[in-house]
Amino acid sequence: MTDKKVFVSGCFDLLHSGHVAFFKEASQYGDVYVGLGSDKTIEELKGRPTVNSEQERLYMVKAVRHVKDAFVNSGSGIMDFETDLQRLQPDIFVVNEDGYSPAKKLLCEEMGIELKVLERIPDAGLPPRSTTSIRSSGVCILPYRIDLAGTWIDQPYVSKFHPGWAITLSLEPIIEYNERCGMSTSTRNAAKKIWPHTLPLDKPEKLAEMLFKFENNPGSQIISGAQDSIGICMPGLVRHYYDNAFWPLKIESVHDDNILDWLEEHIYMVLLWPRPQGLDLLGNTNINTENVKRLAVAAEQAWDAILKKDLKSFATAYLDSFNAQTTLFPSMMNPEIEKVIDSYKHEALAWKLAGAGGGGYLILVAEKPIRGAMNIKIRRKDSGI
């Protein structure tokens, strides 16, 4: 056995065979030390309490024979282990693909720690496992959504300058996305109050309208855009047309598996960090006819390119849409996000943020898989959700 120290970190709630396989693979590189997210940290990031307390999780993880030692991370947020990493001084930091982030990579580079990214591969003869899939057994399998182009056009204070389409993709909950990360978690949390486990069998557009009205009570100071409820409730690829109103004038959907498979092959996600509390996106804007028209044109071009499965044209329109968004709302961006984007420019064809900005997930368009970036799984029309 090598004398090298290997560090891994995570929630490890509902300990399962996938976790043990991860510990086993990590132990091939040295003695494994596990940093557990505290109950408080996990509730802040995931918006729900853990099933097992940090004391129970610590007890179980320490009992796994592939683990040398374990402890509860002393910090908070996604980088809750930073102080503990300084103390432990490991040689290697091992993460799964959905646990990779540019912030972890940067910290490892600064500390001279080797970062290894592992795929989720179950041990021989065992089924693939994740905490999300286990929690979904009779619990909550409501979809998430990402917006591909036209974001912000669903707000009347934008579309009044020029009408246009917003394009959304409904996603299966293959992982549990963090709160305040542009994955419409606030709208999804509102949906849980109506449908705690899954969407009912009804017309998707009707469900979307119900959810939009439920989330936005009369007299609300801030209205959540309809693209969130539409993206969650309507499967597949959807575009919706806005003209100085909160609800779209028309909605179009694509359920062709060839097109959806193509999108899954070329769209990847990278974890950044939750959007900062109190971020004021409306304090500095450039909302005018010229800029909104750029947003609308880019969305139409993105839709046409997707239907043709033209990757180069899609990437160009995708990036044009993001540049139009950040021109309209400059506070979406900050130097940290720009630095992360720069690190992917040699691999990705285009990029944008998953939501309103300031953090969240970076959504990449690429010709081939990007190491450390997650695949997406689009919710299909016949998925049963």
N, C-alpha and C positions, 0 to 999 in steps of 0.2 A: 504493500500500500504506500502510495506517495505521501509525502509530508505536506503537500500543498493544501491550503485552506480554500474551500469552495463556499460561496455565499449564495443563498437563494432567499427570495422574499415573496410574501403573498398573504392572502386571506386564509386559505386552507380550511374553509368552513365546510361542513359535511364531508369530512375526509373520505376519499374514495380511491379506487385502484389507479386512476389517472395520476393522482398526487403521488402515490407510492412509486409508480413507474418513473415519474419525473425525478423523485429523490434518488431512485436507483441509478438512472442515467447520469445524474449530476455526480454521484459518488464515484463514477469511473475516473473523474478528474482529481479526486482528493477527498479529504474529510469535509462533510457537508454540515454547514451551520445555517439554520433556518431563522429568518426574521419574520415574525408574524405581525400583521397589521392589528392594531388595537381595536376593540369594539367601537370606540368613538370614531376612529379614523374611517373604518369601513362604513359606518352609518353615514358619515359625511360624504363619502365618495359614491356610495351605492344607493343612498336614500332609503335604506331599510336596515333593520337590526340583523345581527348574525343569528344563526340558529343555535350555534354553540358558542359559549362565552370564551374570551381569550384564555382563561384558566383551563377550560376543557380542551381547547384547541392545542394549547401548549403541552398539556399532558399527553394527548394522542400523538402529536408530531414527535415528541421526545421518545415515544415508545417504538417508533419505526426504526428498524435495525440499520437502515441506510443513513440515518441521521446521527451525526456526532453530538450536536447540541442544538438547542433552540431557545429563543427568547422573544419577548414582545418588543417591537420596535419602539424607540423612545420618542420619535417625532410624530408629525401629522402630515396628511396629504399624500400624494403619489410618491413623494420622495421621503417618506417617514423614516427610512432606514439610514439616512445620510450620516448622522452622528455615530450610529452603531457601526457603520462601515469604517469610519475613521478609527474607531476603537479596535475593531476586529482585524483590520488590515489583511483582507483575503487576497489570494493570488488570482482567483477566478470568480466572476459573477455570472451565474447561469440563469437565464430567463427562458420562458416559452415565448413563442411568436406573439401571442396576444398580451404578453407582459413586457415586451420591448418598448422602449421609448428613447427618443434622441437625448433626453435629459439624463437617462441612465448611461448612455454611451459617452456623453460628455464627462460625466462624473468619473467614469472608469478611466477615461483618457487622462484626466487631471491627476488621478491617484495612481496611475500605472497598473491598473487592474485589467486583466484580460476578460472581455465580455464574450460569452458564448450564447448563441440563440438556438434553442432546440425546437424541433417540430413536436406536435402532440402525437406520439405514437404509442398505442397501448402495448402492454406486454403480450407475448404470444398467447393466443387463445382467449384473450379478454376483450370485451367490447370497448370502443372509445368512450371515455367518460369526461365530463366537465361538471363543475358545480352548477352551471346554468341549466344543463340538461336534467340533472337530478332535481333541482328546485322546480323545474317546469313540469315534473310529473304530478299532475293534479294541482299545480299552484298557479303560475301565471305565464302564459305564452303569448302575450300581446306583442305585436310587431313593434319595431322601431322604424325610422325612416331617415334617409339622407336626401338632400336636395342636390340635384345635378346642375341646375342652371336657373337663372331668373329670380333667385331669392331676393326678397324685399318687394317684389312687384305685387305681392299679395296684401300690401298695406296701401290704403287709399291715398295717403300722403305721398306715395311714390307713383302709383299708377295714374293719378290724376294728370300727371305731366305727359304720360304716354302709356297706352295699354300694352299688355304683353302676357306671355306665358311664364309660368313657373313649372319646372320639371322635377318630379320626385320619384324615388324608388322605395318601395316597402321592403323592409328587411326582416328575415327570421331572427329571433333572439338567440343566436348561437353563442353569444357571450353577453354578459351583463354590463352594458355600457355605463360609464360613470355619469353622475349628475352634472349639470351645467357644462356639458361637452358638445352641444350642438346636435344631439341625437333626439331631440323633441321629448326629452324625459319628463318635462313638466306636463306636456299634453298627455303623454303615456300614463303618468301618475293620475291625471284627471280621469282618463279612461278606466283605470283600475277601480275607481269609485262607482262606475256604472257597471262595468263587466270585470269582476275581480280576477277571472281566470283566462278567459279567451273572448274573442269577438263572437257575437251571436250570428246565427245563420240568417242573414238579411241582406238586402241590397247594400253593397259597400258605400255607395254615394250617400244613401240615407243614413248609414251609421256615421259617416264623416260629418254630416250636417248636424246630427244629434250631438256628437262630441264637441264640435265647434261651439254650439249654443250652450252646452253644459259648462264648458270651460270659461266662456266669456259671458258672465252674468251681466244683466242690464246695469249700466252705470259704471262698468269697469274703466279704470283710468287708462290701462294698457290692454289692447286687444291682441291676443295671440293670433298670428296669421293662419288663414285656413289651410295653408300648405302643410302644416303640422298634422292636423286631423285627417286631411286627405291622404297624406303619405302613410299614416298609420293604418287607416281603415281600408284603403283601396289597394289591392295587390298589384304586383307587377310594376311596369313603367307607366307613369301617369303625367299628363301635362294639363294645366288648368289656366284659363284665360281671365285676366283681371282688367277692369276698366273703372277706376274710381269707386270701387266697392269692396267690401270685405269678403263676399262670397263670389266665386268665379262665374262668369257668364256661360262658360262651356267647359267640359271636361272630356279628355280623350285618353284611352288606355291602350297599352300594348301588352299582349300575353303570349306572344310568339316565343317559344322556348329557344329557338335559334338566336334571337336577338338578346334574350335575357342571359343565355349561356355566354354569349359574346361579351356582354357587360361584366359578368362575373369574372371572366378571364382577364379583363383589363382594368378593373377598379380595385384599389387596395387602400387600406387604412393604417395610419400610424397614430399612436396615442401621444398626445401632447400633455396637457394639464387642464384642470377645470377652469372655466372662465372666471376671472377674478370677481369677487363680490363687489357690487356697486359700480361695475363698469358702465359708463354712460356713452352709449353708441350714438345717441341723438344730440349730443352736445356739440358735435363738430361734423357737419354734413355738407355735401355739395349736390343737393337734389335739384335738378333742373331738367328741362326737356331733352337737351343734348345727351346728358349722362344716362337718363332713364331709357332713352331710345337705344343707346349702346347695349344696355342690359337686355332689352327686349329682342334686339336683333341677334345677339349672341345665343339666346335661348332657342330661337327659331332655327338657327344654324346648327346648334347642338342636336336638336330633335331630328332634323333632316339627316345629319351624319350618322346618328344611331340607327335610323331605319335602313340606311345603306351599309351599315357596319364598316364605315370609313373611319378608321382609327385616327389617321392624321388630321382629318377635318374635325372630328369630334374633339380631339385634344386641343386644337386651335380655338374652337368655339368655347370649350370648357374653361380654358384659361382667359379668354376674352370676357366671359361672364364673371369670373372671379375678379378680374381687373376692374370691370365696371362696378361691381359691388364695393370694392375697396376704394374706388374713386368717390362713390356716393357716400360711403361711411368709412372715412379714414381710420377711425378708432378700432376697426376690426383688426388692424395689424399693429404689431409692436416689434422691436428689434429682435426679441427672442424667437418669434415666429419666423421672421425673415431669415434668421440664421439657420433654422431647421429646414426651411424651403431650399435655401442655397445648398444644403448638404444632399438634397435629392435631385438636383437639377441634372446630374450626369446619368441618372437612371430613369427618371420619370419624364413623360412627355408633357404633362400638365399637372396642376395642383390647385386645390382650394381648401378652405376650411369647411368643416361639417355644418357649422351653424353661423351664429351672429358674429363670432370672432372673439379675440382675446385669448383663445386657447381651444381646448376641445380635441378634435381629431383632425389630422391632415388627410384629405382624400386625394389619392394619386391616380393618375391615368398612366399606364405603362404598357409596353409591348409584351413584357414577360414579368414573372413574379419578382418582387423586390424583397431581399432578405430582411427580415425583421418587420415586414408589413403584413397585415392581416388580409385574408380574403373576405369578401362579402358573400352572403347567401340571400338571394332575392326571394321574397315570398311570392309563390306562384298562385295562380288562380285556383288550382285544385289542391292546395296545400292542406285544406281542412280547417283552416283558421278563419 
